[in-house]
Structure formats: C-alpha cells, structure tokens
Amino acid sequence: MTTRFGWLVSTREGAGDPDRRVGPLVDLGVEAERLGFDSVWVGDSPIARPRPDAIVTLAAIAARTVTCMLGTAVLLPTLRHPVLAAHELATLDNLADGRLVAGLGTGFPMPATRDQFDALGVPYGDRIARFEAAVTTMRDLWRGAGPVELEPRPHRDGGPPLWFTGTALGAIRRAGRIADGWLPYPPDPDTYRSGADELERHAAAAGRPRPTLGLYATVAVSDDTRRARRELDDRISRYYGVPSELVGRHQALFAGTADDVAAWLQRYVDAGAEHVVIRAAAADQREALARVAADVLPRLRPVAVA
C-alpha cells in the first residue's frame, strides 16, 4: 500500500499574517493540495490553545480544493453536543463530496485542557464515557437510526470515517474496538509498531478489520541541523508552555536536514504508518510547507517507473 502524506495547517501558529486573519490559513490548505499533499488537516482547541474553529476553516478549504482528503487533527467531540457535532460533520462531509476524515480525541492531559472543559461546563472526569457516547450517537444519526433526522446527510453512507488518537492501552483498545483509523504521535517507531500490533489484536477480537494506521508527526527542516533544533525547541515550548524535551517524551518530534527528516519518517512508514500527517514547527509556515513538499516528500515517495 502506498503511504499517503498530509499537511497540518497550523491554525494556532497562523500564516504569518499580523492581523491573524483566517483567509491566509485557508490559502495554506489550498497550496498544500497544489503541492501534492494527499490530505489537509486542522486542529481544535477553542480555549486551551485558542485558534479558528476547525470545522468552519475546513469548510472554506473544502470549497477551494478538489482531491485532497480533509481532516480534523483532532476534534474534541465531548466539548460539543453530539447532535450538533454530527450535524456539522455531516454538512462538511457533504460539502467536501465525501473527502472528510473526522480525527477525534479526548483532550491532551494538561491543566489548560481541564480549564477548557470547566469553561464549557463539561465534567473532565467523564470525558471518556462521553466520548464513546458521542461516537455512537453521531454514527446512529448518520445512518438514519438516531432519535432525530439530520439534513443534509453525509456524502458517504454511514458518515465520515472516525480516526482516534492515543497510545495508552485503553486508547488503543478503544480504537481497535470502534475506530476506523488510528492517529497517534508516539515518540519512536518501535512504540508505534507495538501499538499498531496491539491495535490489530483488539480489532480482531472485536471482529473488525484493522483501522487505518495514521501518524501525527512534528518536524523542523533546515540545512543547518542546529538551527532546525532551535526552531523545534522554540515552537514546541511556546505551543505547549513546557520545555520541548518533556513534550518529546510523548510525541513524535524531529529536527534536521531534509534527508534526516525523511529518514526519520521512513522508519515510521516501515513500522506500518499508512497516512502520515506532518506538522511543521516553524515561524514561517508557508516556507515550511514549500520546503517539505520540495525536499522531504520526494525522498519518501517511490519514483514512478515508466
């Protein structure tokens, strides 16, 4: 199977626009499709890490793209009423002619996440049970089996595929049991491979095919390795409010030359990754997009033989 590659439009970092307009972010998504990425993704965190709304932003990108998949990386369904979340995602999938993938998560475990749940009146301790209930409700509504009728219906029967995050055993079990895809960010390929094997076991136990194996990876690319590492450290520490070394214990982060970054990503591909979503740790997101497209992707994709 040919590995696909996606680009995360870093809606929190912005697109270098001093007025923080959403339009330039949409332009980045359109440019990612033009440069050959298979998918375009945006994140969700309205309060803990403020940014434009994920579904609205993707709708604008959907209207200006044709072939790329569109994904949330990731949406927090427990912060929304499940009927409204199902309605929004169905409308977006309909608008995008079935190109939507709904990446879903329960929230990164940090104080700001708890504060976000509190601000929206959602009990943080109930988030896992609410997450599973939301998934069930959305799927029931999408196939016309819910307590109310949605209009429009999703483009695809049954609605968009749902990809879950998480590398903890409970998260892997949940993904194997009810997810269509897995979008984790483990810090090394060996952890990724073991998680993928565990995922397959739990899917088989549930009598289901193995979910699609995704990967969420953050990179900084430069001809100067030390410069790349400085940029990675700076952007990640600013984003999460903690040293990048701490984040790197849990997330797939790498800085280096294009050759080094491609080799690092290839190790995850060799471990089974079928769809790699790339986030750039860069102040200049437009330059980073062009750099990854021109210098990293060609090293990862096989050369077509005439």
KEKE-3310 file (N, C-alpha, C; in steps of 0.2 Angstrom, whole numbers, plus 5000, padded with zeros to 4 digits):
npx = (5004:5003:5010:5001:5002:5000:4996:4997:4988:4993:4984:4984:4997:4996:4998:5008:5002:4999:4987:4980:4971:4959:4959:4972:4976:4967:4972:4984:4980:4974:4986:4993:4987:4989:5003:5004:5001:4992:4982:4974:4974:4967:4968:4959:4954:4947:4949:4959:4970:4969:4962:4956:4940:4939:4930:4923:4934:4939:4928:4929:4941:4938:4929:4938:4946:4949:4954:4961:4960:4951:4954:4951:4962:4965:4948:4938:4925:4918:4916:4906:4888:4882:4873:4873:4887:4887:4879:4886:4898:4892:4887:4899:4905:4897:4898:4911:4911:4912:4926:4930:4939:4936:4945:4947:4948:4951:4957:4972:4981:4982:4984:4977:4968:4959:4954:4948:4937:4930:4926:4917:4908:4908:4911:4927:4931:4922:4925:4929:4919:4909:4914:4914:4900:4896:4902:4894:4881:4883:4886:4874:4865:4870:4867:4854:4847:4845:4838:4833:4831:4844:4849:4859:4862:4877:4889:4894:4888:4884:4892:4907:4924:4930:4944:4954:4965:4979:4990:4990:4986:4972:4967:4971:4964:4951:4951:4954:4942:4931:4935:4939:4951:4968:4977:4990:5004:5017:5033:5044:5048:5048:5039:5027:5026:5023:5011:5003:5002:4996:4984:4979:4976:4966:4956:4954:4949:4937:4931:4933:4940:4957:4960:4964:4981:4987:4998:5004:5015:5028:5039:5055:5063:5079:5094:5104:5107:5107:5101:5088:5085:5084:5073:5063:5063:5060:5047:5039:5040:5034:5021:5016:5019:5028:5045:5052:5058:5051:5039:5043:5045:5033:5028:5030:5043:5054:5070:5080:5090:5083:5086:5088:5076:5067:5072:5069:5055:5053:5056:5045:5035:5040:5037:5024:5015:5002:4997:5003:5003:5009:5016:5023:5035:5038:5041:5038:5026:5022:5034:5039:5030:5032:5045:5045:5037:5045:5057:5057:5045:5048:5058:5052:5042:5040:5048:5040:5039:5041)
npy = (4994:5011:5024:5038:5056:5070:5087:5098:5112:5124:5131:5138:5143:5152:5160:5169:5181:5197:5202:5191:5184:5173:5169:5168:5156:5147:5148:5142:5129:5126:5128:5117:5106:5109:5107:5094:5086:5073:5075:5087:5095:5101:5108:5108:5117:5127:5135:5131:5131:5143:5146:5147:5141:5123:5116:5126:5132:5121:5119:5131:5128:5116:5121:5126:5116:5100:5087:5083:5074:5079:5083:5083:5086:5086:5084:5088:5080:5079:5092:5097:5096:5081:5079:5091:5091:5080:5085:5096:5089:5081:5090:5096:5085:5082:5094:5093:5082:5069:5069:5070:5066:5062:5066:5062:5066:5065:5075:5083:5078:5090:5105:5116:5110:5104:5116:5121:5112:5114:5128:5126:5119:5105:5090:5085:5073:5064:5062:5051:5042:5050:5053:5041:5039:5050:5046:5035:5041:5050:5041:5034:5044:5047:5036:5036:5031:5038:5047:5059:5067:5071:5084:5091:5074:5065:5064:5051:5035:5031:5040:5051:5043:5039:5043:5039:5046:5042:5032:5025:5010:5009:5018:5013:5000:5005:5011:5000:4993:5002:5012:5019:5023:5026:5038:5042:5049:5043:5043:5036:5025:5011:5010:5014:5003:4993:4997:4997:4984:4980:4986:4980:4967:4970:4974:4963:4955:4961:4957:4965:4974:4979:4996:5010:5015:5029:5043:5056:5068:5080:5091:5100:5108:5111:5116:5118:5109:5112:5124:5120:5112:5122:5129:5120:5117:5130:5133:5122:5123:5135:5133:5123:5127:5121:5114:5108:5096:5088:5087:5079:5067:5061:5064:5063:5070:5079:5086:5092:5090:5089:5076:5069:5071:5065:5052:5049:5049:5039:5028:5026:5024:5011:5005:5003:5014:5021:5033:5048:5063:5078:5090:5106:5113:5129:5146:5152:5147:5145:5145:5133:5123:5123:5119:5106:5100:5101:5095:5085:5076:5070:5061:5052:5046:5033:5033:5035:5022:5022)
npz = (5000:4996:5005:5011:5012:5023:5027:5041:5044:5053:5063:5075:5076:5065:5049:5047:5046:5052:5057:5060:5052:5045:5032:5026:5031:5026:5013:5014:5016:5003:4995:5000:4994:4980:4980:4981:4992:5000:5009:5020:5036:5051:5068:5084:5097:5107:5118:5127:5119:5109:5093:5076:5072:5069:5060:5053:5046:5039:5031:5022:5016:5010:5000:4991:4986:4978:4977:4988:5004:5019:5035:5053:5066:5081:5083:5097:5102:5114:5119:5113:5109:5105:5094:5087:5084:5075:5065:5060:5055:5046:5037:5033:5027:5017:5009:5005:4997:5002:5006:5019:5034:5051:5063:5080:5097:5115:5123:5127:5141:5152:5163:5156:5148:5156:5162:5150:5148:5160:5158:5148:5154:5155:5162:5166:5171:5166:5153:5144:5144:5139:5127:5120:5120:5112:5099:5096:5095:5085:5074:5073:5070:5057:5050:5049:5060:5072:5086:5080:5064:5052:5041:5029:5024:5027:5014:5012:5015:5031:5036:5039:5040:5056:5065:5079:5092:5103:5113:5124:5133:5135:5126:5114:5114:5113:5101:5092:5094:5090:5081:5065:5060:5066:5074:5081:5090:5094:5102:5096:5083:5086:5097:5090:5081:5090:5096:5085:5082:5094:5092:5081:5086:5095:5087:5079:5089:5091:5080:5069:5054:5054:5059:5049:5049:5055:5057:5067:5065:5070:5063:5060:5048:5041:5032:5041:5055:5068:5068:5065:5076:5086:5082:5083:5096:5101:5095:5100:5114:5116:5111:5119:5132:5140:5142:5127:5128:5137:5130:5120:5125:5124:5111:5093:5088:5078:5072:5059:5044:5027:5022:5034:5041:5032:5032:5046:5046:5037:5045:5053:5043:5038:5050:5049:5046:5037:5033:5035:5044:5043:5054:5054:5064:5064:5061:5050:5041:5028:5021:5026:5022:5008:5008:5014:5005:4993:4997:5006:5004:4991:4994:5001:4994:4981:4966:4951:4938:4921)
capx = (5000:5006:5009:4999:5005:4995:4999:4993:4988:4994:4979:4986:5003:4995:5001:5012:4998:4999:4981:4978:4965:4958:4960:4979:4976:4964:4976:4989:4977:4974:4993:4996:4984:4993:5010:5004:4999:4986:4977:4975:4971:4967:4967:4953:4955:4944:4950:4966:4975:4965:4963:4950:4936:4941:4925:4922:4941:4939:4923:4932:4946:4934:4926:4943:4950:4946:4956:4964:4956:4951:4954:4952:4968:4959:4942:4936:4918:4915:4915:4900:4883:4884:4868:4876:4893:4885:4876:4892:4902:4888:4887:4906:4907:4893:4901:4918:4910:4915:4933:4931:4940:4935:4950:4944:4952:4948:4960:4978:4981:4986:4979:4973:4963:4954:4951:4944:4931:4927:4924:4911:4903:4908:4915:4933:4932:4918:4926:4930:4912:4905:4917:4911:4893:4896:4903:4888:4876:4884:4885:4867:4862:4872:4864:4847:4845:4845:4831:4831:4834:4848:4849:4859:4865:4884:4890:4895:4883:4887:4896:4915:4927:4932:4951:4956:4971:4981:4994:4989:4982:4965:4965:4972:4958:4945:4952:4953:4935:4926:4938:4940:4958:4972:4981:4994:5010:5022:5040:5048:5045:5046:5032:5022:5025:5020:5005:4999:5001:4991:4978:4976:4974:4960:4951:4952:4945:4930:4928:4933:4946:4962:4959:4969:4986:4990:5004:5004:5022:5030:5046:5058:5068:5084:5100:5108:5103:5107:5095:5082:5083:5082:5066:5059:5063:5056:5040:5035:5039:5029:5014:5013:5020:5033:5050:5051:5061:5046:5034:5046:5044:5027:5026:5034:5046:5061:5073:5086:5090:5078:5087:5087:5068:5064:5074:5066:5048:5053:5056:5038:5032:5042:5034:5017:5011:4999:4995:5007:5001:5015:5015:5029:5037:5041:5038:5036:5023:5022:5041:5040:5026:5036:5052:5043:5034:5050:5063:5055:5041:5051:5063:5048:5038:5043:5049:5036:5043:5038)
capy = (5000:5017:5029:5045:5061:5075:5093:5101:5119:5126:5137:5142:5147:5157:5160:5175:5187:5201:5203:5184:5183:5166:5168:5165:5149:5143:5148:5137:5122:5126:5127:5110:5102:5110:5105:5087:5083:5069:5077:5094:5094:5107:5106:5110:5118:5134:5139:5129:5133:5147:5146:5147:5135:5118:5114:5132:5133:5116:5121:5135:5124:5111:5124:5128:5111:5096:5080:5081:5072:5085:5080:5086:5083:5082:5087:5086:5079:5080:5099:5099:5092:5076:5080:5097:5089:5076:5089:5100:5085:5078:5095:5097:5079:5083:5099:5090:5076:5063:5069:5071:5061:5066:5064:5063:5065:5066:5081:5082:5079:5096:5109:5120:5106:5104:5123:5121:5108:5118:5134:5124:5115:5098:5086:5082:5066:5060:5063:5045:5039:5055:5052:5035:5040:5054:5042:5031:5045:5053:5036:5032:5049:5047:5031:5037:5027:5042:5050:5065:5067:5076:5086:5086:5068:5065:5061:5044:5031:5030:5046:5050:5038:5042:5041:5041:5047:5039:5027:5022:5004:5010:5022:5008:4996:5009:5012:4994:4991:5006:5017:5017:5024:5027:5044:5044:5053:5040:5047:5032:5020:5004:5011:5014:4997:4989:5000:4995:4977:4979:4989:4974:4962:4972:4975:4956:4952:4964:4955:4971:4975:4984:5003:5013:5017:5036:5046:5064:5070:5087:5092:5106:5106:5116:5114:5119:5105:5116:5129:5116:5110:5128:5131:5115:5119:5136:5132:5117:5126:5141:5130:5119:5130:5117:5113:5103:5089:5085:5085:5074:5060:5058:5065:5062:5077:5078:5092:5090:5092:5086:5069:5067:5071:5059:5045:5048:5047:5032:5022:5025:5020:5004:5002:5002:5020:5022:5040:5052:5070:5082:5097:5110:5118:5134:5153:5154:5141:5145:5142:5126:5119:5123:5115:5099:5097:5100:5092:5079:5071:5066:5056:5047:5043:5030:5036:5031:5019:5022)
capz = (5000:4995:5010:5010:5017:5024:5030:5046:5043:5060:5064:5081:5074:5060:5042:5046:5045:5058:5059:5062:5048:5044:5025:5024:5033:5020:5007:5015:5014:4996:4992:5001:4989:4974:4980:4981:4998:4999:5014:5024:5042:5056:5075:5088:5105:5107:5124:5130:5114:5105:5086:5072:5073:5064:5055:5048:5042:5034:5026:5017:5012:5005:4994:4986:4984:4974:4978:4995:5010:5024:5042:5060:5070:5081:5085:5104:5102:5121:5120:5109:5109:5099:5088:5084:5081:5070:5060:5057:5052:5040:5032:5030:5023:5011:5005:5003:4992:5005:5007:5026:5040:5057:5068:5086:5103:5122:5126:5129:5148:5155:5166:5152:5145:5162:5162:5144:5150:5165:5155:5144:5158:5153:5168:5163:5173:5162:5145:5140:5143:5134:5120:5117:5119:5106:5093:5095:5093:5078:5069:5073:5066:5050:5046:5050:5066:5078:5088:5076:5057:5050:5034:5024:5026:5025:5007:5012:5019:5037:5038:5038:5045:5063:5067:5086:5094:5109:5113:5131:5131:5135:5120:5108:5114:5111:5093:5089:5095:5087:5076:5058:5059:5072:5073:5087:5089:5098:5101:5092:5078:5090:5101:5085:5079:5095:5097:5079:5083:5099:5089:5076:5090:5098:5081:5078:5095:5090:5074:5064:5051:5057:5057:5045:5053:5054:5061:5068:5067:5070:5061:5059:5042:5039:5030:5047:5060:5075:5068:5065:5083:5090:5080:5085:5104:5102:5093:5104:5121:5115:5110:5125:5138:5144:5138:5122:5130:5140:5125:5116:5128:5122:5105:5088:5086:5075:5068:5055:5037:5023:5022:5041:5042:5028:5035:5052:5044:5034:5050:5055:5037:5039:5056:5047:5045:5030:5032:5039:5044:5045:5057:5054:5069:5060:5062:5043:5039:5020:5018:5029:5018:5002:5009:5015:4998:4988:4999:5010:5001:4986:4997:5004:4989:4976:4959:4946:4933:4915)
cpx = (5004:5005:5006:5002:5001:4999:4994:4993:4988:4990:4981:4992:5001:4999:5005:5008:4997:4992:4977:4971:4965:4960:4966:4979:4973:4968:4982:4986:4977:4981:4995:4993:4988:5000:5010:5003:4992:4980:4979:4971:4971:4965:4961:4955:4953:4947:4957:4971:4971:4967:4956:4946:4938:4936:4924:4929:4941:4934:4926:4937:4943:4931:4931:4948:4946:4947:4958:4958:4957:4950:4954:4957:4969:4954:4940:4928:4914:4913:4909:4894:4883:4879:4871:4883:4892:4883:4881:4896:4899:4888:4893:4907:4903:4896:4907:4917:4913:4922:4935:4933:4940:4940:4947:4948:4948:4951:4967:4978:4985:4981:4975:4967:4957:4950:4946:4937:4927:4923:4917:4906:4903:4913:4921:4933:4927:4919:4927:4923:4908:4908:4914:4904:4892:4897:4897:4883:4877:4883:4878:4863:4864:4869:4857:4843:4844:4838:4828:4834:4838:4848:4854:4862:4873:4884:4891:4890:4887:4891:4903:4918:4930:4939:4952:4963:4973:4985:4994:4985:4975:4963:4966:4966:4952:4945:4951:4946:4930:4929:4939:4948:4961:4977:4985:5000:5016:5029:5045:5045:5043:5040:5026:5021:5021:5013:5000:4998:4996:4984:4975:4973:4967:4954:4949:4948:4938:4927:4928:4940:4951:4960:4965:4975:4989:4995:5003:5011:5024:5038:5048:5063:5072:5090:5105:5104:5102:5101:5088:5080:5081:5075:5061:5058:5058:5049:5036:5035:5034:5022:5011:5014:5025:5039:5049:5053:5055:5040:5037:5046:5038:5025:5032:5037:5053:5063:5079:5085:5084:5079:5086:5079:5065:5066:5070:5059:5048:5053:5049:5034:5034:5039:5026:5013:5009:4997:4998:5005:5007:5013:5022:5030:5041:5038:5035:5033:5023:5029:5042:5036:5030:5042:5050:5041:5040:5056:5062:5051:5044:5056:5059:5043:5042:5043:5045:5041:5039:5037)
cpy = (5006:5022:5035:5050:5067:5081:5096:5108:5121:5132:5141:5146:5153:5156:5166:5181:5191:5202:5196:5183:5176:5164:5166:5158:5145:5143:5143:5130:5121:5124:5120:5105:5103:5107:5097:5083:5079:5072:5084:5093:5101:5104:5110:5111:5126:5138:5137:5132:5137:5147:5146:5141:5130:5117:5120:5133:5127:5116:5125:5132:5119:5115:5126:5122:5105:5088:5078:5079:5078:5081:5085:5083:5087:5086:5084:5085:5080:5087:5101:5094:5087:5077:5086:5095:5084:5080:5093:5095:5082:5084:5096:5091:5080:5089:5097:5084:5070:5063:5070:5065:5065:5062:5066:5062:5067:5072:5079:5083:5084:5101:5114:5116:5105:5111:5124:5118:5112:5124:5132:5120:5108:5095:5083:5075:5061:5059:5057:5042:5044:5054:5046:5036:5045:5051:5038:5035:5048:5047:5034:5037:5049:5042:5031:5033:5031:5044:5056:5063:5072:5078:5092:5080:5069:5062:5054:5040:5029:5035:5045:5045:5042:5039:5044:5042:5042:5033:5023:5015:5005:5013:5017:5003:4999:5010:5006:4992:4995:5011:5014:5019:5026:5033:5046:5048:5050:5043:5043:5027:5013:5005:5011:5007:4992:4991:4997:4988:4976:4981:4983:4969:4964:4972:4968:4953:4955:4962:4960:4971:4980:4991:5005:5016:5024:5037:5053:5065:5077:5087:5099:5104:5112:5113:5114:5115:5109:5121:5126:5114:5116:5130:5126:5116:5125:5136:5128:5120:5131:5138:5127:5122:5126:5116:5107:5096:5085:5083:5079:5067:5057:5059:5064:5068:5075:5084:5090:5093:5088:5078:5066:5066:5065:5052:5044:5046:5040:5027:5021:5022:5013:5001:5001:5008:5020:5029:5044:5060:5074:5089:5100:5114:5123:5140:5154:5147:5140:5142:5135:5121:5118:5118:5108:5096:5096:5095:5085:5074:5067:5060:5050:5043:5039:5033:5031:5028:5019:5015)
cpz = (5000:5001:5008:5015:5017:5027:5035:5045:5051:5061:5070:5079:5069:5054:5041:5045:5052:5061:5061:5058:5046:5036:5023:5026:5028:5014:5008:5014:5007:4993:4994:4996:4982:4974:4981:4987:4997:5004:5017:5030:5046:5063:5078:5095:5106:5112:5126:5125:5108:5098:5083:5073:5067:5059:5050:5044:5037:5029:5020:5013:5007:4999:4989:4984:4981:4976:4985:5000:5015:5030:5048:5064:5076:5084:5092:5104:5109:5123:5117:5110:5104:5093:5084:5080:5075:5064:5056:5053:5046:5035:5029:5025:5016:5006:5002:4998:4995:5006:5015:5030:5046:5062:5075:5092:5109:5125:5129:5137:5151:5158:5162:5149:5150:5162:5156:5146:5155:5162:5151:5148:5157:5159:5164:5165:5169:5154:5141:5139:5138:5127:5116:5115:5113:5100:5091:5092:5086:5073:5068:5069:5059:5046:5046:5055:5072:5080:5084:5069:5055:5043:5034:5027:5024:5017:5007:5017:5025:5040:5037:5042:5051:5065:5075:5087:5100:5108:5120:5129:5131:5128:5114:5108:5111:5103:5090:5089:5091:5082:5069:5056:5066:5070:5079:5085:5094:5097:5097:5088:5082:5094:5096:5083:5084:5096:5091:5080:5088:5096:5084:5080:5093:5093:5079:5083:5094:5084:5068:5060:5055:5055:5053:5050:5051:5058:5061:5070:5066:5068:5060:5054:5041:5036:5036:5053:5066:5074:5068:5072:5087:5088:5083:5093:5105:5101:5098:5111:5121:5115:5116:5132:5143:5139:5133:5123:5133:5135:5121:5119:5126:5115:5100:5086:5083:5071:5065:5048:5033:5023:5028:5042:5038:5030:5042:5051:5041:5039:5052:5049:5037:5045:5054:5045:5038:5028:5037:5039:5047:5048:5057:5060:5066:5061:5055:5040:5031:5018:5020:5024:5011:5003:5010:5008:4993:4990:5003:5007:4995:4988:5000:4999:4983:4970:4954:4940:4927:4912)
residu = (MET:THR:THR:ARG:PHE:GLY:TRP:LEU:VAL:SER:THR:ARG:GLU:GLY:ALA:GLY:ASP:PRO:ASP:ARG:ARG:VAL:GLY:PRO:LEU:VAL:ASP:LEU:GLY:VAL:GLU:ALA:GLU:ARG:LEU:GLY:PHE:ASP:SER:VAL:TRP:VAL:GLY:ASP:SER:PRO:ILE:ALA:ARG:PRO:ARG:PRO:ASP:ALA:ILE:VAL:THR:LEU:ALA:ALA:ILE:ALA:ALA:ARG:THR:VAL:THR:CYS:MET:LEU:GLY:THR:ALA:VAL:LEU:LEU:PRO:THR:LEU:ARG:HIS:PRO:VAL:LEU:ALA:ALA:HIS:GLU:LEU:ALA:THR:LEU:ASP:ASN:LEU:ALA:ASP:GLY:ARG:LEU:VAL:ALA:GLY:LEU:GLY:THR:GLY:PHE:PRO:MET:PRO:ALA:THR:ARG:ASP:GLN:PHE:ASP:ALA:LEU:GLY:VAL:PRO:TYR:GLY:ASP:ARG:ILE:ALA:ARG:PHE:GLU:ALA:ALA:VAL:THR:THR:MET:ARG:ASP:LEU:TRP:ARG:GLY:ALA:GLY:PRO:VAL:GLU:LEU:GLU:PRO:ARG:PRO:HIS:ARG:ASP:GLY:GLY:PRO:PRO:LEU:TRP:PHE:THR:GLY:THR:ALA:LEU:GLY:ALA:ILE:ARG:ARG:ALA:GLY:ARG:ILE:ALA:ASP:GLY:TRP:LEU:PRO:TYR:PRO:PRO:ASP:PRO:ASP:THR:TYR:ARG:SER:GLY:ALA:ASP:GLU:LEU:GLU:ARG:HIS:ALA:ALA:ALA:ALA:GLY:ARG:PRO:ARG:PRO:THR:LEU:GLY:LEU:TYR:ALA:THR:VAL:ALA:VAL:SER:ASP:ASP:THR:ARG:ARG:ALA:ARG:ARG:GLU:LEU:ASP:ASP:ARG:ILE:SER:ARG:TYR:TYR:GLY:VAL:PRO:SER:GLU:LEU:VAL:GLY:ARG:HIS:GLN:ALA:LEU:PHE:ALA:GLY:THR:ALA:ASP:ASP:VAL:ALA:ALA:TRP:LEU:GLN:ARG:TYR:VAL:ASP:ALA:GLY:ALA:GLU:HIS:VAL:VAL:ILE:ARG:ALA:ALA:ALA:ALA:ASP:GLN:ARG:GLU:ALA:LEU:ALA:ARG:VAL:ALA:ALA:ASP:VAL:LEU:PRO:ARG:LEU:ARG:PRO:VAL:ALA:VAL:ALA)
# end
